[in-house]
Amino acid sequence: MQIHPKVLVTKIGLDGHDRGSRLVAAYLRDAGMEVIYTPPWQEIPAVVKLATEEDVDVIGISSLATDHLIVPKLMTALRAAGLTDVAVIVGGIVPDEDEDMLLAAGVAKVFHPGGALEDIAEYIREITPTLRAQRVST
C-alpha cells in the first residue's frame, strides 16, 4: 500500500516571501502528496486549526525573514492541541544557532537554501508511516 502524505505548507508571521514555499508545495504535490497551501502571514492559531481540520501528517514552515523564531510558539500550540503526531519541518534561511533552537523546540528537520526538493519529499515519505502509527495508537 502506497502512503500519500498530507502536508500543510505555510508561512507564519510577517514574512511575505512566498516563492520558495510555492515551489516546494508544487513539487510535493507533483510527487504524489496531498498539499494544503496557505498564503503568507498566517497566525499560529489558524495554522493549528487547519492542521487539526485537515488531519495533516506534516507542517512545512517557510522562513526567509526570521519568522522561524516564532516556530517554538507554534510547537507549544501544537502540543497544547494534542497534535504531537504532526511533524514540523522548516525551510529557508536559518542560522546554525537558530537551527539548534528549533530542533530543541521539537522541529523534526530544517532544510536550507540550495537543498534538493527530492530530499524534502523523501524525508516526508520516510516519517509519515511512523507519524500515522503514533496517531492510531493514541
C-alpha positions in Angstrom: 0.0 0.0 0.0 1.4 3.3 -1.0 1.2 6.1 1.5 0.3 9.6 0.3 1.5 12.1 3.0 -0.7 15.0 3.7 1.3 18.2 4.1 0.4 21.7 5.1 2.8 24.3 3.6 2.5 27.7 5.2 4.3 30.9 6.4 3.7 32.3 9.9 4.4 35.8 11.0 5.1 38.7 8.8 7.3 37.2 6.2 5.7 37.6 2.8 8.4 36.0 0.7 6.4 33.0 -0.7 8.1 32.0 -3.9 10.0 29.2 -2.2 7.0 27.8 -0.3 5.0 27.8 -3.6 7.8 25.9 -5.3 8.0 23.3 -2.5 4.2 22.9 -2.4 4.0 22.3 -6.1 6.9 19.8 -6.0 5.4 17.9 -3.2 2.0 17.8 -5.0 3.7 16.5 -8.1 5.5 13.9 -6.0 2.1 12.4 -5.1 1.4 14.1 -1.8 -1.8 15.9 -0.8 -0.8 19.5 -0.2 -2.7 22.2 1.6 -1.1 25.6 0.8 -1.8 28.8 2.6 -0.9 32.3 1.6 1.7 34.1 3.8 1.0 35.9 7.1 -0.7 33.1 8.9 -1.2 33.3 12.6 -0.3 30.3 14.8 -3.9 29.6 16.0 -5.1 29.4 12.3 -2.3 27.0 11.4 -3.1 24.8 14.4 -6.8 24.8 13.5 -6.1 24.0 9.8 -3.7 21.2 10.8 -6.4 19.7 13.0 -9.2 20.1 10.5 -7.2 18.6 7.6 -5.6 15.9 9.7 -2.1 16.6 8.2 1.0 14.5 8.8 3.5 17.3 8.3 3.5 21.1 8.6 6.1 22.8 6.4 7.1 26.3 7.5 9.0 28.5 5.1 11.0 31.3 6.6 13.2 33.8 4.8 13.0 36.8 7.2 13.5 35.4 10.8 9.9 34.3 11.2 11.3 30.9 12.1 12.0 32.5 15.5 8.3 32.1 16.3 8.2 28.4 15.4 8.7 27.4 19.1 5.4 29.1 19.9 3.8 27.0 17.1 5.3 23.9 18.6 3.8 24.8 22.0 0.4 25.4 20.5 0.5 22.1 18.6 1.3 20.2 21.8 -1.5 22.0 23.6 -3.9 21.0 20.9 -2.8 17.4 21.2 -1.1 17.3 17.8 2.1 15.5 18.9 1.8 13.2 15.9 2.3 16.0 13.4 5.9 16.7 12.3 7.0 20.2 11.7 9.8 20.9 9.2 11.3 24.3 8.5 12.9 25.5 5.3 14.6 28.7 4.4 17.3 30.9 5.8 18.0 29.6 9.3 21.3 30.4 11.0 23.0 27.4 12.7 22.3 28.7 16.2 18.7 29.1 15.3 18.5 25.6 13.9 19.7 24.2 17.2 16.9 26.2 19.0 14.3 24.9 16.5 15.3 21.3 16.9 15.3 21.7 20.7 11.8 23.1 20.5 10.6 19.9 18.6 11.1 20.7 15.0 11.8 17.5 13.1 14.1 18.8 10.5 15.5 22.1 9.0 16.1 22.4 5.2 18.5 25.1 4.0 18.5 27.1 0.7 20.0 25.1 -2.2 18.9 21.7 -0.8 17.3 19.3 -3.2 13.5 19.3 -3.3 13.7 15.5 -3.5 15.3 15.4 -0.1 12.3 17.2 1.4 9.9 14.8 -0.3 11.9 11.7 0.7 12.1 12.8 4.3 8.3 13.3 4.4 7.8 9.9 2.9 10.1 8.3 5.4 8.5 9.8 8.5 4.8 9.6 7.5 4.3 5.9 8.4 5.7 6.5 11.9 3.5 9.6 12.4 0.4 7.7 11.3 1.2 4.8 13.6 1.5 7.2 16.5 -1.9 8.7 15.6 -3.5 5.2 15.6 -2.0 4.2 18.9 -3.2 7.3 20.8 
